[in-house]
Amino acid sequence: MNDAREPGDLTGVTASAAALNRTVDALSADDLAAPSLLPGWTRAHVVAHLALNGEAMAGVADGVARGEAVAMYGSDEQRDADIIELAEADGAELRDRLLAATTAFADAVEEVADDRWGGGFSRTPGGVAWPAATLVATRRRELEIHHVDLGASYSQQDWPDDFVAELLDVVSVDQAGAGPFRIRATDLGRDWVVGGGDGPVVTGTGADLGWWLTGRGDGDCLTSDNGALPALGPWRRASGTTPA
């Protein structure tokens, strides 16, 4: 990803977290119990995931500050079980955990010295090592994408332009196996190559392109100059970049 920010720059993630917290604060108990845009998950599951993910990434940042490679989760099974358990909490507890995770993550990142960002972390113990320098950008993607997944008042069209550009930097690499094709963001005035080579050109707003490339939506707002959108695989983070 071509990211001009320093690894510990919290500017974007702080704004994304504040927007998310405003949305969650406005959700009633019935709203939280309603389905999200993610199959099988209520909005409470999404909020629980974001709270626990923030706690996990705060732990990673604490490890990075100490020069240690820390795993985000003990196991995928434990991660899933923790989400299910927290999703059963009442709205006040969910909101408190999300806000506390936001603060914990920011505080932990601020403790990382500039020369510590060369380290790494993993999703689970013994898993693929990911660059610590991508941690803040990863957390912002979690916040922005899952904010839309809530299916509440926030859509991909609300994504900040700088986030959209960073997202397309990442997903254009992650979906390389579906290429070759090119994406053209009409509102950003930029193209990205997917999978090498030229191929067809898929055109739309950056937000709609990002939503489609992350496996959300059918791309009905997009056009392709050969008349058909390329078939995408599931969105999986490319090895050596950052975990989903």
C-alpha positions as CSV (number, residue, x, y, z in Angstrom):
1,M,0.0,0.0,0.0
2,N,1.3,3.5,-0.9
3,D,0.5,5.2,2.4
4,A,2.1,8.6,3.1
5,R,1.2,8.5,6.8
6,E,3.7,7.6,9.5
7,P,2.9,4.2,11.0
8,G,1.7,5.7,14.3
9,D,-0.4,8.5,12.8
10,L,-3.8,8.2,14.4
11,T,-5.5,11.1,12.6
12,G,-7.6,9.0,10.2
13,V,-8.4,6.2,12.6
14,T,-9.4,8.6,15.3
15,A,-12.0,10.3,13.0
16,S,-13.2,6.9,11.9
17,A,-13.7,5.7,15.5
18,A,-15.5,8.9,16.4
19,A,-18.0,8.5,13.5
20,L,-18.6,4.8,14.4
21,N,-19.2,5.6,18.1
22,R,-21.7,8.3,17.2
23,T,-23.6,5.7,15.1
24,V,-23.5,3.0,17.8
25,D,-24.6,5.5,20.5
26,A,-27.8,6.2,18.5
27,L,-28.8,2.5,18.3
28,S,-31.5,1.3,20.6
29,A,-31.7,-2.2,22.0
30,D,-34.0,-3.2,19.2
31,D,-31.6,-1.7,16.6
32,L,-28.7,-3.7,18.0
33,A,-30.7,-6.9,17.9
34,A,-31.7,-6.3,14.2
35,P,-29.7,-8.1,11.4
36,S,-26.6,-6.4,10.1
37,L,-25.5,-6.6,6.5
38,L,-23.2,-9.6,7.4
39,P,-25.0,-12.9,7.1
40,G,-25.8,-14.5,10.5
41,W,-24.7,-11.4,12.5
42,T,-26.8,-8.9,14.2
43,R,-25.6,-5.3,14.7
44,A,-24.6,-6.4,18.2
45,H,-22.3,-9.0,16.7
46,V,-20.6,-6.3,14.6
47,V,-20.2,-4.0,17.6
48,A,-18.9,-6.8,19.7
49,H,-16.4,-7.7,17.0
50,L,-15.2,-4.1,16.7
51,A,-14.7,-3.8,20.4
52,L,-12.8,-7.0,20.7
53,N,-10.8,-6.3,17.6
54,G,-9.8,-2.9,19.2
55,E,-8.8,-4.6,22.4
56,A,-6.7,-7.2,20.4
57,M,-5.0,-4.5,18.4
58,A,-4.2,-2.5,21.5
59,G,-2.5,-5.6,22.8
60,V,-0.5,-5.9,19.6
61,A,0.5,-2.3,19.8
62,D,1.6,-2.8,23.4
63,G,3.8,-5.8,22.2
64,V,5.2,-3.7,19.4
65,A,6.2,-1.0,21.9
66,R,8.1,-3.7,23.9
67,G,9.7,-5.2,20.8
68,E,7.6,-8.3,21.0
69,A,5.6,-10.0,18.3
70,V,2.1,-10.5,19.8
71,A,-0.8,-12.5,18.3
72,M,-4.2,-10.7,18.1
73,Y,-6.2,-13.7,19.2
74,G,-5.5,-16.9,21.1
75,S,-7.3,-18.8,18.3
76,D,-9.9,-18.2,15.7
77,E,-12.3,-20.4,17.7
78,Q,-11.8,-18.3,20.9
79,R,-12.2,-15.1,18.9
80,D,-15.6,-16.3,17.5
81,A,-16.8,-17.5,20.9
82,D,-15.9,-14.1,22.5
83,I,-17.8,-12.2,19.8
84,I,-20.9,-14.4,20.4
85,E,-20.7,-13.9,24.2
86,L,-20.2,-10.1,24.0
87,A,-23.0,-9.7,21.5
88,E,-25.4,-10.9,24.2
89,A,-24.5,-8.0,26.5
90,D,-26.8,-5.0,26.8
91,G,-26.4,-1.9,24.8
92,A,-24.6,0.1,27.5
93,E,-21.9,-2.6,28.0
94,L,-21.4,-2.9,24.2
95,R,-21.0,0.9,23.9
96,D,-18.7,1.1,26.8
97,R,-16.5,-1.7,25.5
98,L,-16.3,-0.1,22.1
99,L,-15.4,3.3,23.5
100,A,-12.8,1.7,25.9
101,A,-11.3,-0.2,23.0
102,T,-11.0,2.9,21.0
103,T,-9.1,4.7,23.8
104,A,-6.9,1.7,24.6
105,F,-5.8,1.3,21.0
106,A,-4.9,5.0,20.7
107,D,-3.1,5.0,24.0
108,A,-1.1,1.9,23.1
109,V,-0.1,3.2,19.6
110,E,1.1,6.4,21.2
111,E,3.5,4.4,23.3
112,V,5.2,2.9,20.3
113,A,8.6,4.5,19.6
114,D,9.3,5.4,15.9
115,D,12.1,2.7,15.7
116,R,9.7,-0.1,16.9
117,W,7.5,-0.1,13.9
118,G,9.8,-2.5,12.0
119,G,8.4,-5.4,14.0
120,G,5.5,-7.7,13.3
121,F,2.5,-9.4,14.7
122,S,0.2,-12.3,13.8
123,R,-3.5,-13.0,13.9
124,T,-3.1,-16.2,16.0
125,P,0.0,-17.8,17.6
126,G,2.3,-19.3,15.0
127,G,0.4,-17.7,12.1
128,V,1.7,-15.5,9.3
129,A,3.7,-12.5,10.6
130,W,2.3,-9.2,9.4
131,P,4.2,-5.8,9.4
132,A,3.6,-3.8,12.6
133,A,3.7,-0.7,10.4
134,T,0.3,-1.6,8.9
135,L,-1.5,-1.9,12.3
136,V,-3.2,1.5,12.4
137,A,-4.3,1.3,8.7
138,T,-5.7,-2.2,9.4
139,R,-7.7,-0.9,12.4
140,R,-9.1,1.9,10.3
141,R,-10.3,-0.6,7.6
142,E,-12.0,-2.6,10.3
143,L,-13.8,0.5,11.6
144,E,-14.9,1.9,8.2
145,I,-15.9,-1.3,6.5
146,H,-17.8,-2.7,9.5
147,H,-19.4,0.7,10.2
148,V,-21.2,0.2,6.9
149,D,-21.9,-3.4,7.7
150,L,-24.0,-2.2,10.6
151,G,-26.7,-1.3,8.0
152,A,-27.6,1.8,10.0
153,S,-27.1,5.4,9.0
154,Y,-23.6,5.1,7.5
155,S,-22.9,3.8,4.0
156,Q,-19.8,3.4,1.8
157,Q,-20.6,6.8,0.3
158,D,-19.8,8.3,3.6
159,W,-16.2,6.9,3.5
160,P,-13.6,9.7,3.5
161,D,-11.7,10.1,0.2
162,D,-8.3,9.4,1.8
163,F,-9.6,6.1,3.2
164,V,-11.1,5.0,-0.1
165,A,-7.8,5.6,-1.8
166,E,-6.0,3.6,0.8
167,L,-8.6,0.8,0.6
168,L,-8.2,0.5,-3.1
169,D,-4.4,0.4,-2.8
170,V,-4.9,-2.7,-0.6
171,V,-7.8,-4.6,-2.3
172,S,-6.4,-4.1,-5.8
173,V,-3.5,-6.3,-4.5
174,D,-5.7,-8.7,-2.6
175,Q,-7.9,-9.4,-5.6
176,A,-4.9,-9.9,-7.9
177,G,-6.0,-13.5,-8.6
178,A,-9.2,-12.2,-10.2
179,G,-7.3,-10.1,-12.7
180,P,-6.1,-8.8,-15.0
181,F,-8.4,-5.8,-15.0
182,R,-8.2,-2.1,-14.2
183,I,-10.4,-0.1,-11.8
184,R,-11.1,3.6,-12.5
185,A,-12.4,5.7,-9.6
186,T,-14.3,8.5,-11.3
187,D,-14.4,10.7,-8.2
188,L,-10.7,10.3,-7.3
189,G,-9.3,10.6,-10.8
190,R,-7.2,7.5,-10.4
191,D,-6.8,4.0,-11.8
192,W,-5.5,0.8,-10.1
193,V,-4.3,-2.3,-11.9
194,V,-5.6,-5.6,-10.5
195,G,-3.6,-8.8,-11.3
196,G,-1.2,-7.2,-13.7
197,G,-1.7,-6.3,-17.4
198,D,-4.5,-4.2,-18.8
199,G,-7.7,-6.2,-19.3
200,P,-11.2,-4.6,-19.0
201,V,-11.7,-1.3,-17.2
202,V,-14.2,-1.3,-14.4
203,T,-15.5,2.2,-13.6
204,G,-17.4,3.8,-10.7
205,T,-17.0,5.8,-7.6
206,G,-14.1,4.8,-5.4
207,A,-16.4,3.8,-2.6
208,D,-18.5,1.6,-4.9
209,L,-15.4,0.0,-6.3
210,G,-14.1,-0.6,-2.7
211,W,-17.4,-2.1,-1.6
212,W,-17.4,-4.5,-4.5
213,L,-13.8,-5.5,-4.2
214,T,-14.2,-6.4,-0.6
215,G,-17.0,-8.8,-1.5
216,R,-19.9,-6.6,-0.5
217,G,-22.6,-5.8,-3.1
218,D,-22.9,-7.1,-6.6
219,G,-21.3,-4.1,-8.3
220,D,-24.6,-2.9,-9.8
221,C,-23.3,0.7,-9.7
222,L,-20.2,-0.1,-11.7
223,T,-19.7,-0.5,-15.4
224,S,-17.1,-2.5,-17.4
225,D,-16.0,-1.6,-20.9
226,N,-16.3,-5.2,-22.0
227,G,-19.9,-5.4,-20.7
228,A,-19.3,-7.8,-17.8
229,L,-17.7,-7.3,-14.3
230,P,-14.8,-9.7,-13.6
231,A,-15.6,-12.6,-11.2
232,L,-14.0,-12.0,-7.8
233,G,-12.9,-14.5,-5.2
234,P,-13.5,-14.0,-1.5
235,W,-11.6,-11.0,-0.1
236,R,-8.5,-12.4,1.6
237,R,-5.5,-10.3,2.7
238,A,-2.5,-10.9,0.6
239,S,0.4,-12.6,2.4
240,G,2.9,-10.1,3.9
241,T,0.5,-7.2,4.1
242,T,-2.1,-7.2,6.8
243,P,-4.7,-9.6,8.2
244,A,-8.4,-9.2,7.6
